Amino acid sequence: MHIYWFAITELNLETQHMPAPNTPAGAAQDDDLVFADETPAVAPGKGSGAWRVLIVDDDADVHSTTTFALGALEMHGRPLEFLHAYSAAQAMAMLEREHDIAVILLDVVMEQADAGLHLVRHVRDTLGRHDVRIILRTGQPGYAPEMDAIRGYDINDYRTKSELTRTKLYTSVAAAIRAYQQIHALEDSRTGLAEVVRANSELMAMHSVGEMTLGILREVAALAGQPADGLLCACPPGAAAGWQVLASCGASAALARDGMLPASTQGPAAAIALALAGRRNVYEDDHLALYFSGKAHCDFAAWVRLARPLDALRRGLIDVFTSSIAVGLDNVALMTDLHRAAFYDALTGLPNRTRLVELIDDSLQTRADATLCLVDIDQFAETNDALGHQFGDALLGAVAQRLRLRLDAGLALARIGGDIFCLLGQADLIEPAAVQDLFAAPFSIEGQDVQVSATLGLVRLLEHDGSAADALKDADIALKRAKSQRRGGHFYFSRGMGVEIRERVRLMHALRGGFARGELFLAYQPQVELAARRTFGAEALLRWRTEDGRFVPPDRFIPIAEYSGLIIDIGAWVLREACAELVRVRAAGHVDFTMSINVSQVQFRHPHFIDMLRQALADTGAPPERVELEITESMAMEEPDLLIERLAEIKRTGVSIAIDDFGTGFSSLSYLQRLRVDRLKIDRAFVTEITDAARGSSIAEMVIELGRNLGLSIIAEGVEDERQAQILQTLGCPLAQGYLFARPLAPEALIEWLGNDALTRAA
């Protein structure tokens, strides 16, 4: 801001110094401070009307001569409009109601010697009008204000009337108007920048791209001072067909087709392409195209319709706004992508497990009569393996599409696992039979018809007391129960199932801790030759005694160990411990002793089982020919070709093989011949029934005969009385074990028992 001080004594309007009307260039001949040739933009918000000049003087001639001198001229492209006050009091009243006065031509001395300065003080201090420019004039130089007063009250000019020619008056008023215009431009800029800061702050607080992009369009319209009418697009590289419309408003919303703005060489698409190519904002009289630089994955651009062209100030504010909000828009887009990845399935676009848990929590809190239903695609893994993952993904997409289209819109649909979908909603909308009917028609995948079925596990949330995660677990329990009964069926969760599964989980954790603490141990049940009643070996039996001394039955904890995978570590420990006991027994003098060790199916199929066996033999020094592994008949009949190969590897170590519980399964004799096993073990159930007059010894006798014909050794387990032993011996079974001979023994008791057995035979 420039302030000029001039002495003014008397208004002198000599015609030889007067420029021609509407010829401001003439002023330049006499005064270097004339701005008439400049034509800056109109002050924002002030329109294109006249500059208003208030003449305050108690001399009417001053009013008329001033109006005559300046009335026909233009300043900065606009005419002058004059207001008249003939006293300071009259001026004060006028200034109270008139708020767009640009310049005050003020006589210093009026009704009182300092009336003019009192008016200046009132304008600045009382009215707070710091924008209006004040030019002081006086015909009495002796009453000139002090320099401090001129500075303190921001007086634009001060001249004596005697020196004030028309040209110099024009120059002073033009300079004052220029200053007034600059003040308002600065104020408008300050206000506009404050609006930009406010808009940025509010938009940055938004968490979705939809909200933020619509907000950006509205804020651009506000900065332009025009109605909101436009659209904003995401513009990833290589999007030749067009751009995704993220937000639209006004009549421009009709430009988007199915959420896209098609590429075009004219109209909004062409303007956006121009902004993207130049990486800048493009301003035209009837529209603007805005560029927002993106870093996460794509740029953004907006097209806004204009009712009138924008001035330089508004363009500058929009430039500042777009450059500052671009980072926020990019961050919100990235956060939206992260949110989508966190809560939605990438393949199907459905809510994922995390989002489903939130939806279940909402249902639980409202105590809605809702049902949670897991939908498992039967044999999907086989389809995926046989036809490829791409085919499997296409099948999952087709299933998701069918469920989305045919299920009631009030149901929430999610994908929570590889081939598991989930339904959540009102109980009467989820009918298991109706859901399974959706799979009756085949799915067309890559030109092939694929027929699949689904198994369902359901939970009634009104009967559920736990969390959303617990509800999902319960539905999974029901699903497993349904699959165990028959595929393509369904099962509702019950409280009893929950108690059962929670007890299994509790037992699993207890087993893991008990194994780590050394609560598991081996007991050894002697095996004898029936004819001589001589011990030839023992079976190693796994036992668990908890810290409080309670025994947990093997049929309870071994299945849990298999299910949890803990059986691998436990099984490796059993191998080493049993082999170590064999070495101790041999060191005690029983060199013909054989150790029989049970092997779990999960353990047996582990890819490193042979390595574990060899390591146990090497670590303990146990002779392989005195080690026997027991596998169940059901294990032997599952994937027999694979089993034959595995058994051949075991045989190459020198270890022998026995089939436990023989007769309880459905063995194929041809496979039995190929398995190269060494011994068959008659199940205790058949030993018990050999004394039953109704059934006799038919199965036990058949197993014994089969073993004899195949050249296999036979041993019967569960022999509890002498009569059973005698019948078995009569039938040709040479070996047995059971309570008749000995209960399972601790390691120290086993060696003692073997010593006593040897002494008894010697006697």
Order of alpha helices (4+ residues) and beta strands (2+ residues): beta-beta-alpha-beta-beta-alpha-beta-alpha-beta-alpha-beta-alpha-alpha-beta-beta-beta-alpha-beta-beta-beta-alpha-alpha-beta-alpha-alpha-beta-beta-alpha-beta-beta-beta-alpha-beta-alpha-beta-beta-beta-alpha-alpha-beta-alpha-alpha-beta-alpha-alpha-beta-alpha-beta-alpha-alpha-beta-alpha-beta-alpha
